[in-house]
């Protein structure tokens, strides 16, 4: 222990010394003792002689011991001198100069001729070649913060396997990885499958302690890739090794006597928190087989892999114990023969491959072909962590984005999964090149140069343009305008090449190019004004503009439009073909276009048709290629500016004029976070409310986007004043005083009212009644001015005024009795009362009715005019009235007609102004039952009739259904139910302005429950028949018959009920199918049916898949849905029989409620909503739709005005 401690001290001393071989500091520890002979005693000379001999002997012994110690210390110092680098070693970063000298390489041709050796040859210690590589090291942290990895350049020595010099002993921290550590020198040894052994020196921390790169890797402090991702075998060092040697005073040198390096890379890192890892020790070097050698061996030869010793040691080589422990002497072991670890597959038998999609391009066929071609159901995919909106991955969360959603859709089609790993953009191609089974997706453009290395499955297209700050005023039209500017590009992209090419043409005005590794880094550089321009894919620039809240903008022409592609290995084109087929299938199905729309992309600009292999490659399978491109793919902007809407006020014309007037397709809007029901924004969710819905309609007309930002109400006017391109919407009343600062596009009208608690008894008729009371108002509003003016007239009884910044704070102050009265817009007060559960009420008379307006900058009245035209178009079309109705407002009380600029301003374009106000603008709520829909079948009338004819105790109706009858009803855990039936009831509720409260029971109990409760209804695939009509009333909403479901491998013929004899059959308890099978069983004679009556559809499917039963007898609509989601495991057989309608069950004594439901369903049929709902669930009118809905099989249509015409129904039903 003393020697070890002394050894460590000597190592620290050597940090400050030069490691010149010609100089060695060898301190000799000598000891010399002075001997004094005692005075001669009176004893005899013999005694004196003996005494002297004893002293001489002791002195000689001490001298010998001192010499031995001196030699030992000298040996330790000479040994440790080779392990510590000189004092002037410095931390190596990516800023190493490009003019480093090149060392000549002597290529050896012996690699393919000489066998592998398990021990080193000491005849030649020189490496085959020298170079360097980047090791990404994460700085240790005591506070738990995970720092970003920093790139350090390590010198690397490459040895031929024959000439490997280190003798060990060696340590392995992970038997799966071909990485070892020399225990004595802490050098890391990496075996590459392409041949060769690579040695890296250790890292030396601030305190002089050495750490091997291998140990840092297994502890999570280091990686060979910039993302810090863990290594997976095999490790192809050709991807990391750069054959350029490093020179300088801080670079460890090759040890000519032992091989490897002398010393290490000195850093200022503190202590690494290295956990103890299980270690395996080797006395000699184990063998890892190279690719070249494995190819020379016969297939029968055992795969050469080392057999690590079974004994593990938990010691860490940095501990004192490991230094003093003697070397274990292990014999090298022969590697065992490889054994297959595969297990029998549990999947169902594959469908025949012979069809090969020749007959049709279906999901089942594509999945079948994939299974026949590839063994694995999980495909490894490499992508970037931060390329929004295509890929974004944060922390431990799964990745999201367009690319991820596309791969999810592809996975659903092919019935496969994807396992994601992450790397930097420049590494994708080389990674896919080196791994046949790896693919990559990450905005990689398909071009001829890249196609030499990988294969592309095209999935998106875009070009390149430029992104600048919104305040940037210099002109950027193309690449030539970049000269003299600071430009950021993404490393390894085509844009980097474009800018470098342009820079060569710039002459003296060079471009300052910043090549960055991620999009967020580029945006940060732009926002920080480190650069002037980003050159990037237009699709990414477009997305950045949308989310920047007006901070950045796109400029210049789009150039170089080309496709993005999924990267596949050149030797695995079948995999790319599978993706091409799946993408073309998604194009035909419409899923691809929906995905584009989800991310605000248009087919014409960004979509591909068809997907294919490479730029001029195959479409792989013609059956999957859509015959015609989607209409949106070929559409071009309509109209020209010359028309100027002379032909009428149409969407096309409005859109055309907007394009001619404004450059941007995104308009920035400032609003409030909490002014419900006009605007409400919570957390990271998008805003909602009346104002947001109105702007959504306007956006649809102009094909533009609105990007929202948030501020306090009092700041809106000043913000719009200071930004020409900014607008604001948020219950801002149009007044003459405000018009001096901004322009208004009117969209709503409201007055001012008083809000009090329901228990409040004092009289509030007007402003004068507020004296002496505590009143709440919103900061910056006209109400604040009104109360302030009134307070001046209150004399000795002043008003206590409380100004708040949000609607929610007003209501809270009133409910907490902090204030007595809230003075606010009448429209907001109506909404507050509706949401208060009777706790609040309106007081006084509404005064000062005035319009709300969208605020525009005074220098941008053209934009306000565009908004006015769109609002007037919505009024003429009727959409505006429906929007008012959705939020409980009326055209008479709250609608504007027409919209105009300011209080007495222009209507901007007469063609868009309605000639006559809508009937709802001057009409009063109908409110009497006598009309009984005689004037037409409208939502207002249907709601009125419901209130007049049905004895509803509340606006919520109880409904009983099943938990698990997909696709009609499905309810899991505490989540609300979903499915066709639920969506239909939601649409009915919207029409009738009612809610439904769900409860759950078993199918056989529905009829009895409705019988016993007049106010209860039921919906759950209950067929309408004469027997059931004796107990309940039906409101028909769907129709289907019965057929049979079997496993896809089932070969026996099932055409009808008679074919069930002798078979095992499952039915749902209490259904008509149960009665059908029991009736048939009585006719089967000796070949009886084995009937299993089950309580749920999942139980039936499980019984079929487990082969407990042979056949399911069930509604054809349900069997059809089960086939769609079974991935080819089940199929429909037999003829459909007994087609009957499904019905909503009502109590026999409450037929008025059933009639209201029938009228609502017929209204939805006329409106088209019902047809869209059928289509959503892949059903057709002809097979499953009802038209019209009625009471019972031969019952009443309830209200002829709401019934679709015979011609309409014949057209619907085909």
Secondary structure, DSSP 8 states (H G I E B T S, - for coil): -HHHHHHHHHHHHHTTS---TT-------------------SS-HHHHHHHHHHHHHHHHHHHHHHHHHHHHHHHHHHHHHTTS--TT-----TT--TT---------S-TTTS---SS--TT--S-SEEEEEEEEE----SS------EEEEEEEEEE-GGG------EEES-TTSSEEEETTT--EEEE-TTS-EEEE-EEE-TTS-EE-HHHHHHTTSEESSTT-----SS--GGGT-B-----STTS-EE-TTTSSEESEEE------------BEEESS---B--HHHHHHS-TTS---B----S--B---TTSHHHHHS---------------------S-----STTTTSS---HHHHHHHHHHH-S-SEEEEEE-SEETTTEE--TTS--BSHHHHHHHHHHHHHT-EEEEEE--GGGHHHHHHT-TTEEE-SS-B--HHHHTTEEEEEEEEEEEEEEEETT--S---SGGGGTTSEEEEETTSHHHHHHHHHHTTSTTS--EEEEESSHHHHHHHHHTTS-SEEEEEHHHHHHHHHHTTTSEEEEEEEEEEEEEEEEEETT-HHHHHHHHHHHHHHHHHTHHHHHHHHTT--HHHH--SS--BTTT---S-GGGS-SS--HHHH------TTTTTTT---HHHHHHHHHHH-S-SEEEEEE-SEETTTEE--TTS--BSHHHHHHHHHHHHHT-EEEEEE--GGGHHHHHHT-TTEEE-SS-B--HHHHTTEEEEEEEEEEEEEEEETT--S---SGGGGTTSEEEEETTSHHHHHHHHHHTT-TTS--EEEEESSHHHHHHHHHTTS-SEEEEEHHHHHHHHHTTTTSEEEEEEEEEEEEEEEEEETT-HHHHHHHHHHHHHHHHHTHHHHHHHHTT--HHHH--SS--BTTT---S-GGGS-SS--HHHH------GGGTTTT---HHHHHHHHHHHS--SSSEEEEEE-SEETTTEE--TTS--BSHHHHHHHHHHHHHT-EEEEEE--GGGHHHHHHT-TTEEE-SS-B--HHHHTTEEEEEEEEEEEEEEEETT--S---SGGGGTTSEEEEETTSHHHHHHHHHHTTSTTS--EEEEESSHHHHHHHHHTTS-SEEEEEHHHHHHHHHHTTTSEEEEEEEEEEEEEEEEEETT-HHHHHHHHHHHHHHHHHTHHHHHHHHTT--HHHH--SS--BTTT---S-GGGS--HHHHHHHH-
